[in-house]
Amino acid sequence: MKRPPPLPALHTFLITAQCCNFTRAGELLNITQGAVSRQISGLESYLGYSLFQRQARGLSLTAQGRELFARMQQIFALIDDAVDQVGVKREALQLKAPTCMMRWLLPRLLQWQKERPDVRVELTTTVQHAVDFKREAFDAAVVYGTRPDGSMQVHHIFDEQLTPVCSQQLLDGPQPLAKSSDLEHHMLLHPTRDQRDWEQWLNVAGTTLSNIGKGQHFDTLDLAMTVASQGSGVAMGDWALIAEDLSAGRLVMPFDLKVRTGAAYYLVYPNRAAAAPPLQELIDWLLAQASAREDA
């Protein structure tokens, strides 16, 4: 197998190609003009083609030189990025997630910290459902909506599945809640400022309610679930996100119907060759947790 050309010679070529001047390249590399010339000549001999045209007024790149220059810029940029990434000492993994995800994500992160106390995770919550890794310094994020594009690494966590929930106290109360039309006699709690979630579920249930616009609206799913658990009404919840509340009995599902909206939650991270080992471990662990819930 043919050995690659020496890296110092390639670096000398990169610097020389940027300025097209042996003297200036020598100054930038802190070597003599003659040393630059010898390295370039040796590289040309090794490659078997000329990289520069020597002219009275200076140097210019040949066609092969221009092509190699473009490739060397990419290669040395990757080297610089690799060195920077390895050299950065991270105090903790930086994770971003929308507030609606907290009821599912936070208990699992606390469990992860017990199992891996040597890998801290700092969680930033937001009402936003997206992330821009070019402008935001996060290692990974949870996003909600349609599947993100190929500008980042994407892992599906679970689909949104809407279902009404309430407290056991309300379900056992004087107003029946045996069929979807019984919701007419209960306060409807909306986890968003619009009533789209309720409309989607009722449409699939084949039910029309006159009180859908008279319910209480909240800024976050967490607030709606808290009020519902206190017996103040029936909230529209996301089955996967409220698993802990259902298991603990803080909330119950009066109906079996769960409606998939087409939206989902995704775990994403920057589109690099590979995630750092601690981040990859956390991603794999969270995905396994989500898979166990989906199979339940």
Residue pairs with C-beta under 8 A, 6 or more apart in sequence:
5 43
5 46
5 47
8 39
9 39
9 40
9 42
9 43
9 46
10 43
10 72
10 75
11 29
11 76
12 25
12 29
12 36
12 39
12 40
12 43
13 39
13 40
13 43
13 51
13 68
13 69
13 72
14 69
14 72
14 73
14 76
15 25
15 28
15 29
16 22
16 25
16 36
16 40
16 52
16 59
17 51
17 61
17 65
17 69
17 72
18 25
19 25
19 28
20 52
20 58
20 59
20 60
20 61
21 58
21 59
22 33
22 36
22 37
22 40
22 59
23 33
25 33
25 36
26 32
26 33
26 35
26 36
29 36
40 51
40 52
43 51
44 50
44 51
47 64
47 68
49 62
49 64
50 62
50 64
50 65
51 61
51 62
51 64
51 65
51 68
52 59
52 60
52 61
52 62
52 65
53 59
53 60
53 61
53 62
61 69
85 276
90 139
91 120
92 119
92 120
92 121
92 122
93 119
93 120
93 121
93 122
93 139
93 140
93 278
93 279
93 282
94 122
94 124
94 137
94 138
94 139
94 140
95 109
95 121
95 122
95 123
95 124
95 138
95 139
95 140
95 141
95 142
96 123
96 124
96 125
96 126
96 131
96 136
96 138
96 140
96 141
96 142
97 105
97 123
97 124
97 125
97 126
97 141
97 142
98 125
98 126
98 127
98 128
98 129
98 142
98 143
98 144
99 125
99 126
99 127
99 220
99 221
99 222
100 144
100 191
100 220
100 221
100 222
100 238
100 241
101 142
101 144
101 241
101 265
102 125
102 222
103 221
103 222
103 225
103 241
103 242
103 244
103 245
104 240
104 241
104 242
104 243
104 244
105 123
105 142
105 286
106 123
107 244
108 286
108 289
109 121
109 123
112 119
112 121
112 282
112 285
112 286
113 120
113 121
116 278
116 281
116 282
119 278
119 281
119 282
121 282
124 138
127 219
127 220
129 143
129 144
129 145
130 143
130 145
130 148
131 138
131 141
131 143
131 152
131 268
133 141
133 152
133 269
133 270
139 269
139 270
139 275
139 276
139 279
140 267
140 268
140 269
140 275
140 279
140 282
140 283
141 267
141 268
141 269
142 157
142 265
142 266
142 267
142 268
143 265
143 266
143 268
144 160
144 263
144 264
144 265
144 266
145 263
145 264
146 262
146 263
146 264
147 154
147 156
147 264
147 266
148 154
148 266
148 268
150 271
151 271
152 268
152 269
152 270
152 271
153 268
153 269
153 270
153 271
153 272
153 275
154 266
154 267
154 268
155 266
155 267
155 268
155 283
155 287
156 264
156 265
156 266
157 264
157 265
157 266
157 267
157 286
157 287
157 290
158 240
158 264
158 265
158 290
158 293
158 294
159 240
159 260
159 261
159 263
159 264
159 265
160 238
160 240
160 260
160 261
160 262
160 263
160 264
160 265
161 238
161 239
161 240
161 258
161 259
161 260
161 261
162 197
162 200
162 201
162 236
162 237
162 238
162 239
162 258
162 259
162 261
163 201
163 236
163 237
163 239
163 253
163 255
163 257
163 258
163 259
164 183
164 201
164 234
164 235
164 236
164 237
164 253
164 254
164 255
165 225
165 228
165 234
165 235
165 236
165 237
165 242
165 245
165 246
165 251
165 252
165 253
165 254
166 177
166 186
166 228
166 231
166 233
166 234
166 235
166 251
166 252
166 254
167 228
167 229
167 230
167 231
167 250
167 251
167 252
168 249
168 252
169 231
170 177
170 186
170 231
170 233
170 234
171 177
171 252
171 254
173 231
175 182
175 185
175 186
176 182
176 185
177 183
177 186
177 234
177 254
178 254
180 202
180 205
180 206
180 207
180 255
180 257
181 207
181 209
183 207
183 209
183 211
183 234
184 209
184 210
184 211
186 233
186 234
187 215
187 216
187 232
187 233
187 234
188 198
188 209
188 211
188 212
188 214
188 215
188 216
188 233
188 234
188 235
188 236
189 215
189 216
189 218
189 224
189 227
189 228
189 232
189 233
189 234
189 235
189 236
190 197
190 198
190 215
190 216
190 217
190 218
190 224
190 235
190 236
191 197
191 218
191 220
191 221
191 223
191 224
191 225
191 235
191 236
191 237
192 217
192 218
192 219
193 217
193 219
194 217
195 212
195 213
195 215
195 217
197 236
197 261
198 212
198 215
198 236
199 212
200 259
200 261
201 236
201 257
201 259
202 208
202 209
202 212
204 257
204 259
205 255
205 257
205 259
215 233
216 227
216 232
216 233
218 224
218 227
221 237
221 238
221 241
224 235
224 236
224 237
225 235
225 237
225 242
225 245
225 251
227 233
227 235
228 234
228 235
228 237
228 251
229 245
229 250
229 251
234 254
237 251
239 246
239 253
239 258
240 265
240 290
240 293
240 294
242 251
243 293
243 296
245 251
246 252
246 253
267 283
267 286
267 287
269 275
269 279
269 283
274 280
275 283
